[in-house]
């Protein structure tokens, strides 16, 4: 049954229970006999949901006490509804953990919709990721290569919310390329936007590499309905751009720009875009309510560290997402938050004004 647009915009909850494994470890570990809720900030069926449920499926085996794990989806406001809930409503009792598509980009905006300070959450782990842009081949006059984007007549580019990292990033990229497009946002999830593209309501969309590999590539690229345009680059430890090693077959954005304009990208749009790339280091993030006990945080960090080395989990992750579980654990992710907070004032001001002029 197809949900109405109004229904899609409401907060959605969907819960499953993952049976706990047999108890092990200390006699009275904190999580023994308890339930851990994993909160996901997008609707069921999307990449955040899929990856979050994979983690929930395996994580209990690595937590002393082997809690029952409940997965709940709370969609809305481009992922911010659940973020506000985690910071304002959830108790700091160690029984609620996020698996979110990160909202860290909002640090740059001072967005009033985001009412909580992301830097104060108890960070557990995060996974880095880049996104892939694709467009329908039948956009007039007809497209067959990434460079053909410059020939495209006005097309509709779909997004999630005006202040989401994804939307701001692809708008900056399209503006840098100099193409004509209409910006259409407000889709409740990637899967909703993907369906809109298949119905030709929009013609351009951007998805994370796992979702691209698992769904877009087999169902839309190989069938000849869309053209992959480019993949976002990542920010290396030294601050320089680097292509995603898991996407050697896809054109990095800066290379596409150079092939079209015969020069490297530069200027305020490019400076702003590079700052948005920093947030990709926390594309998915597991964190807990501010004030959660350091001992509980350490327990869950250790559980994630063990899980991502587990052959069963790694094989499951590869099978479902067609990518590698390259997680950051603990303080390495906190450095990304600091980089965003330290972004130049003029770049922050540019990005804030840019999001207001959607």
N, C-alpha and C positions, 0 to 999 in steps of 0.2 A: 504494500500500500504506500503510495507516495504522500509524504507529509507536506502540509502547506508551508509556505515561506514563514508565516507567523509562528507555526509550531517549531520550525527549525531554529528560530531565533530565541526560543525559550530555553532556559537551563534544562539540560537533559541529564537524566540519571539512568545508568544501566549497571547492574551489579551481577557479578559472578563470584562464586566461592571456589578457591583453589584448595583442595584438601591438603592439610599439613602432613609432612613426613613424620616418622617416629621421632620422639624427643631424644636429644643426645646432649652431650656437653655437661656443664655444671648441673648440680642437683636442682638448683632454684634459679635458673636464668630469668631475666626480666620478662622475656617474651613467652615463657612457658604458659600454656593455657590461654593466651591472649589472642586478639584479632588485630591485625595490622591492615588498615585501609590504605590502598594505593589510589590516589586521586589523579584523574587524567583530565586535562583542561580542554579537550576537544571531543567531538562526538565519536561514537562507535564506528569502526570500520576504516578510520583514517590512519595515517602512518604513526601518529603519536599513540593512538589507541593500540595498534598492533604491537609496537615496540614495548609499550607499557605492560601489556598482558603477557608478553614473552618474559619480561623480567619477573612479573608476579608469579608466573608459572614455576620458575626455577628458584627464586630467591629464598623461600622458606627453608630449603635444604641447608642453607649456609648461615642461617640465623640461629644461634643457640636458643633452644626452647621451641624451635620450629612452629611459629605461630600460624594460625589460619590467616590466609590473605584474601581480602575482599577488594575487588576493583570497582571503582565508581567513576563514571564520566560526568563531568559538569561543564558543559559547553557554554560559550557565550562571550561576547565582546572581544573576539579575537584571542581567546585564552585567558583574559584578565579576570573574568568572573570567578573562576576557580582559584586564581592567584590571590584575589582579595579574600576569598573564603578561607584559604589556608592561613593567611596572616591575621584575619579579624575574628574568625569564628572557631576554627579548629583549636583544640587545646594543646598546649606544649607537653603532652603526656607520652610522646613517643609512639602513639597509635595511629597517626595519620602521616603519610609520606606522599609527596608529589611524584608523578612522572609527567612532566610538563614539556611542551614546546616552550622554550624560554622566552620570557618577556623582558629580558635584560636591556633590550634596545630602548625601552621606555625610560631608563635612567637618563638618557639624553634629552628626553622631551619634557620631563616633569609633568607627565600626562595626568590630569585630574581624575581620569577614569581609574587609574591605578592608584589606590589609596594606601598602599603599603610600601615599605622601604625594602626593596629586594636585597640590598646588601646585608640586611639583618637576619635573613633566613639562615637556617642551619644547612649548609651545603653538604650533600652526600657524594654525588657523582654526576657526571655529565658526559654526553657523547658529542663529538664534533661532527659537523656535516655541512655539505654544500648543496645547493639547489640546482635544478636543471630547468631551463625555460624551453617551452615548445609552443608551436603555433600550427593551426590547421593549414594543410597544404592548399585548400581551395580559397584562401584569402586572395581576392583579385590583386594582380593579374594571374595568380598561380605561383606557388613557391616550391622550390625543390632543394635549395641549399641555404645554410645560415645567412649568407651574404644577401640573399634575396629579400631579407627583411626590409632593406632600404627601398625596395620597389613596392612594398605593400601599400595598398590604399588603406584608408582609416579602418582599424580593427578594434574590437573591444577586448581589453585586458582585464581579466577577472582577479579579484583579491578577497581577502578575509576581513580586513578592517583598515581604515586609513592610517592608523598608527602602528600597525604590525610591522615587524622587521621585514617580512617578506614583501609586503606591498611597497614600502618605502624603497627597498632595494631594487625591485624590478622597475619601479617608476624612474628612479635615477638612471638605471641602465638604459631604458628606452629613450629617456630624454638625452642622454649622452650620445646614443646612436643617431638621434635626430629623426626618429620615425613618427608617423602620425597615428595616434591611438586615442580611444576613449576609455577612461578608467571606470570600471564597474566593480564595486566592492560590497561586502556584507554577506558573502557566502559563509555558511556555518562551519564548513570543514573542507578539506582538500577534495574528498570524494564528492561532495555536492558541487564544487566548482568544476571538477572533472566531468561530471555528468552534464553540467551546463555547456561545457565546451563540446561534448559529443552531440548535444542537441543544437549546437551552433548559436546558443545565446551569447556566448563569448567565443573568442577565437584564440586567445593567448592565455597561458597559465604557467605557473612555476611550482615545482614540487621537489621535495627532498630526494636525494639520490636513491635511497632504498625504495621509496614508492615509485620512482621513475623506473628502476630496474624491474621491480616486481609486477607493476601494472601497466605503466604507460608504454614502456618499450615493447613488451610482447603483444599488447592489445591494440596499440595505436600507431607506434612507429613501424613495426614490422608489417602491419596491415596496410600501411601507406596513407593513413589519414592525417598524420602530423609530421612536422619536421622538428627535430631537436635543434635548438638555436645555439645555446651555450651553457656552460656550467660555471657557477660562481667559483672564484678562487678562495683560498684560505689564507689566513695570516699566520706566518711562521713565528717562532719564538723571537726572532730578531726584528720582527715587525714588517718584514718583506712579504710580498705576495708569493704564493706557490700554488701550482695547479694541484687539484685533488688527484692523488696517485691511484684512486679507485675509478677514475673516469678518464683514462688515456684516450678513449675514443671520442670524447666530447671536446668541443672547442672552448677553451677558457674565455671568459668575457673580454679581458683586455686584448687577447689575440684577435677576437672577432672585430673589436673596435679598430685595431691597427690594420686589419685586412681591408676594412671599409674606408677608413679615413687616412690611411698611410702615415700615421703618426701615433705616438703613445697617448693615452688619455691623460688629461690634466685639468686643472681648474677647480672651482668650488664644488661642482657636482661630483667630480672624481674624489676629492678629499672627503666629502660626505659619504660616498659609497664605500671607501676603504674603511671608514669607521663602522659602517653597518656590517662589514665582513668580520670584524672582531667578534661580534655577538654570535657568529656561527660556531665559535668554539664551544658554545653551550646551547646547541640546537635542541637537545633534549636534556632535561635536568631533573635529578632526584634531589629533593630538599625537604626540610621539615620546618615546622612552625618556629618562629623566633622564641628563644627561651628553652628549647628542648635540651635536656641534660646532655652534656658533652660525652658521657659514657654511652648513652644510647646512640648518639651520632657516630661515635667511634665503632660501635657494634655494627651498625648498618654500613659504614664505609668498608669495614673488613669483610662483610658479607658480599658486597658488590665486588670487591677486589678478588674474592675467591670465585664468585660466580662467573666473572668474565674470563677466567682461566679454565673453567670447567668444559671439557670436550663436548658434553651433552648440550649445554647451553649454547656454546659457540656454533655447533652444527645446526641447532635449531634456528639461531639468529641468521646464519648464512642462508639457510634454506628459505626462510620466510622473507628476509629483506634483501637477499643477494648482495650483502655488504659485510664488512667486518665490524665487530663490536669494539671500536676503538674508544674506550671510556677514559676519562680523567677521573681520578679518585682524590678526594680531599682538597688540600690547599691549592693544587695546580689550577683548579677551576676558579678559586677566589681571585687569582691574579687577573683573570679576564674581566671580572667585575671592576677591579681597580683600573684597568686600562680604559674601560668605558667612562668611568668617573673622571679620569684624567684627560679625556679628549679635549682638544683646544676649544676655548670659549667661542671663537668665531664659527667653528664647525658645528658646535651644538646649536648656536643661534640660527645658522643656516638650515639645519635639519628641522628645527622647531617651526620655522617659518614655512618650510617646504611642505610639512605635513598639514599645515593650516590652509595651504593653497592647493587643495586636492581637486 
